[in-house]
Amino acid sequence: MSQTRSRFFEQKHEPLVPFRVFLRRMLRSLGLAFFVVACALAAGILGYHTTEHLSWLDALLNASMILGGMGPVDQLHTTAGKWFASGYALFSGLVFVIVVGIVIAPILHRFFHWFHLESKKP
């Protein structure tokens, strides 16, 4: 079986990668996390704008507050808006968990890889 260099993480039998490679991984993970948050925010803005007929700025504010875990700013008036806000709040909780996982994955991998290498020393 040929070894490919397209893997994101090194295998446990491989040496620890240099710190600059780790930093590149962190930047890639942060970029992916930013993209996920931006997509979730865009969905929230569009949802508030269409269901509650809020201005784009007010939709941004409400979506940002929900996504950030603070709660809505404007009172909801339509049934569709209330359904959307309920679903978006649950979705935002999942986005938080996903983003945390994306960001800490390279850190945890490096720590556990280093720990595995240290435990094999005589």
C-alpha positions, 0 to 999 in steps of 0.5 A, spaced: 500 500 500 503 506 497 503 512 502 499 518 501 501 525 503 494 528 503 492 526 510 491 531 514 494 528 520 500 523 521 500 516 523 502 514 530 508 510 528 510 517 524 514 522 528 511 529 530 511 534 525 515 540 525 511 546 529 510 550 522 506 544 520 502 544 526 501 552 525 499 551 518 494 545 520 491 550 525 490 556 520 486 551 516 482 549 521 481 556 523 479 557 516 474 551 516 471 554 522 470 561 520 467 558 514 462 554 518 460 560 522 459 564 516 455 559 513 451 558 519 450 566 520 448 567 512 442 562 513 440 565 520 440 572 516 436 569 510 431 566 515 430 572 519 429 576 513 424 572 510 420 569 516 420 576 520 421 581 514 426 584 518 431 589 515 438 586 513 441 589 519 436 587 524 436 580 521 444 580 522 443 582 529 438 577 531 442 571 527 449 573 531 446 573 537 442 567 537 449 564 534 453 567 539 448 564 544 445 570 547 438 570 545 434 574 540 434 581 540 427 583 536 420 580 538 418 575 534 411 576 531 410 571 525 408 563 526 414 562 521 419 566 524 418 563 531 418 556 528 425 558 524 428 561 531 426 555 534 430 551 529 436 556 528 437 556 536 438 548 536 442 548 529 446 554 533 448 549 538 450 544 534 454 549 530 458 551 536 460 544 538 462 542 531 466 549 531 469 547 537 471 540 535 474 543 528 479 548 532 481 543 537 482 537 533 489 539 531 491 541 538 488 534 541 492 530 535 498 533 537 498 532 544 496 525 544 501 524 538 506 527 543 504 523 549 504 516 545 511 518 542 513 519 549 510 513 552 514 509 547 521 511 550 525 507 554 
